[in-house]
Amino acid sequence: MSQSVENAPELAVVPAESGISNDEYKAAMRRHPAGVTIVTLDSENGPVGFTATSFASLSMNPPLISFNIALNSSSIEALRAADSIVVHLLGEHQQHLSQRFSRSAEERFSDESLWARLETGEPVLHGTPIWMRTTVHQLIPAGDHTLVIGLITRIHNENDDEASSAPLLYHEGRYHRPTPLDQ
């Protein structure tokens, strides 16, 4: 891992005096649709994975991505120890994987027909339209989450019909597929 940023005051937890309740915050964020990703990594205890809807492109040069992970996530310690991860951009045909990786940790990799290992050891999910292997470039504390910045070292882009389907979206607590607006 490259760096960890500690004591970043501008990223501190918003004080209660902000006037925004947790419920208000969650209600507002549910209104913003997000693409669904699954992050996987190898740990000394075996494969680890979790869903992340906070994924974003960060920089083209160098090629950086970002996502957040909650400090109370069952995957946080493995992520902190990881040198590399794989981020999978799910297609609409992979809702079952998103649901699987939202369950308890021991269920996520129990069906070995759904994944394999890269030559570098990270688990990779079959049939994912696009996945990116990244090194963990930076971990930044941000309130009750950690902002993860990854440096992309490899991109895999499927070109078959199923994999080139629409991306899987999450909005208002439900899965969706995008539809084009009439012009």
C-alpha positions in Angstrom: 0.0 0.0 0.0 1.3 3.4 -0.9 0.0 5.9 1.8 -2.4 6.5 4.6 -3.5 10.0 5.5 -4.0 10.6 9.2 -5.4 13.6 11.0 -7.1 15.2 8.0 -9.2 17.8 9.7 -11.2 18.7 6.6 -12.4 15.1 6.5 -13.6 14.8 10.1 -17.0 13.6 11.2 -19.7 16.3 10.7 -20.6 17.6 14.2 -24.1 17.0 15.5 -24.6 20.8 15.4 -24.8 20.6 11.6 -28.6 20.2 11.9 -28.7 17.2 9.6 -30.1 14.0 11.1 -28.9 10.6 10.0 -32.4 9.9 8.6 -32.4 13.1 6.5 -28.9 12.3 5.2 -29.9 8.8 4.2 -33.1 9.9 2.5 -31.2 12.5 0.4 -28.5 10.0 -0.6 -31.1 7.3 -1.6 -32.4 9.8 -4.3 -29.0 9.6 -6.1 -28.7 6.5 -8.3 -25.4 4.6 -8.2 -23.7 2.0 -10.3 -23.1 -1.3 -8.3 -19.6 -2.6 -7.9 -18.1 -5.5 -6.0 -14.6 -5.1 -4.5 -12.6 -8.4 -4.0 -9.2 -9.0 -2.5 -7.1 -11.8 -1.1 -6.3 -12.0 2.6 -4.4 -14.4 4.8 -7.8 -15.9 5.8 -9.0 -16.3 2.2 -11.0 -14.3 -0.3 -12.8 -11.1 0.9 -15.4 -9.1 -1.0 -18.1 -6.5 -0.5 -20.5 -4.3 -2.6 -19.6 -0.6 -3.1 -21.9 1.9 -4.7 -19.6 4.8 -3.9 -17.2 3.9 -6.8 -15.9 6.8 -8.9 -13.3 7.6 -11.5 -10.8 9.9 -9.9 -7.9 10.6 -12.4 -6.9 9.6 -15.9 -3.2 10.3 -15.4 -2.3 8.4 -13.4 -5.4 6.1 -13.7 -7.0 6.3 -10.3 -10.4 5.2 -8.9 -12.0 5.7 -5.5 -14.7 4.2 -3.3 -15.6 4.2 0.4 -15.8 1.5 3.0 -17.5 1.8 6.4 -15.3 1.6 9.4 -17.6 -1.1 10.9 -17.5 -3.3 7.7 -16.4 -6.9 8.2 -14.0 -6.3 5.4 -12.2 -3.2 6.6 -9.2 -4.9 8.3 -8.5 -7.1 5.3 -8.7 -4.1 3.0 -6.3 -2.1 5.2 -3.8 -5.0 4.9 -4.2 -5.5 1.2 -1.7 -4.4 -1.4 -4.1 -4.9 -4.3 -7.9 -5.3 -5.0 -10.2 -6.0 -8.0 -13.2 -3.7 -8.6 -16.0 -5.3 -10.6 -18.5 -3.1 -12.5 -21.6 -5.2 -12.4 -24.0 -5.6 -15.3 -27.8 -5.8 -15.0 -27.6 -9.6 -15.2 -25.5 -9.7 -12.0 -28.1 -8.6 -9.4 -27.6 -12.0 -7.7 -23.9 -11.2 -7.1 -24.7 -7.9 -5.6 -27.2 -9.6 -3.2 -24.7 -12.3 -2.4 -22.0 -9.9 -1.5 -24.4 -7.9 0.7 -24.9 -10.9 2.9 -22.7 -12.3 5.6 -19.0 -12.7 4.8 -19.0 -16.5 4.9 -21.6 -16.7 2.2 -19.9 -14.4 -0.4 -17.4 -16.9 -1.8 -19.2 -20.2 -0.9 -20.1 -21.0 -4.5 -16.8 -21.5 -6.1 -18.4 -21.7 -9.6 -18.9 -17.9 -9.5 -15.2 -16.9 -9.2 -11.6 -17.8 -9.9 -8.2 -16.4 -8.8 -6.1 -14.1 -11.0 -2.4 -15.2 -11.3 -1.7 -12.5 -8.7 -4.1 -14.1 -6.2 -7.1 -11.8 -6.1 -10.5 -13.3 -6.6 -12.3 -12.3 -9.8 -16.0 -12.8 -10.5 -17.0 -14.6 -13.7 -19.1 -12.7 -16.3 -18.4 -9.3 -15.0 -18.6 -6.7 -17.9 -15.5 -4.8 -16.7 -13.1 -5.4 -13.8 -10.0 -3.5 -12.8 -7.1 -4.8 -10.8 -5.7 -1.9 -8.7 -3.0 -1.4 -6.1 -4.2 0.3 -2.9 -2.7 3.7 -3.4 -4.1 5.6 -0.5 -6.5 5.1 2.5 -8.0 8.4 3.8 -10.1 8.5 7.0 -13.4 10.3 6.3 -15.9 10.4 9.0 -17.3 7.0 9.7 -15.8 5.6 6.4 -12.4 5.2 4.8 -11.9 6.7 1.3 -9.9 4.2 -0.8 -7.9 5.4 -3.8 -6.7 2.7 -6.1 -4.1 2.9 -9.0 -5.4 0.8 -11.9 -2.8 -1.8 -13.1 -5.0 -3.9 -15.3 -8.5 -3.6 -17.0 -10.5 -6.5 -18.3 -13.4 -5.6 -20.7 -15.8 -8.4 -21.7 -17.2 -8.1 -25.2 -19.9 -10.8 -25.3 -23.6 -10.0 -25.5 -24.4 -10.8 -21.8 -21.4 -8.9 -20.4 -22.1 -5.9 -22.6 -25.6 -5.5 -21.2 -26.6 -2.4 -19.3 -24.9 -1.6 -16.0 -26.6 -2.5 -12.7 -27.9 0.5 -10.8 -29.1 1.0 -7.2 -31.7 3.7 -6.4 -34.2 4.2 -3.6 -33.4 0.8 -2.2 -34.0 -1.1 -5.4 -32.1 -2.4 -8.4 -32.6 -0.7 -11.8 -31.2 -0.7 -15.3 -30.7 2.6 -17.2 -33.0 3.5 -20.1 -32.1 6.2 -22.6 -34.1 9.4 -22.6 -36.0 10.2 -25.8 -34.3 13.0 -27.7 
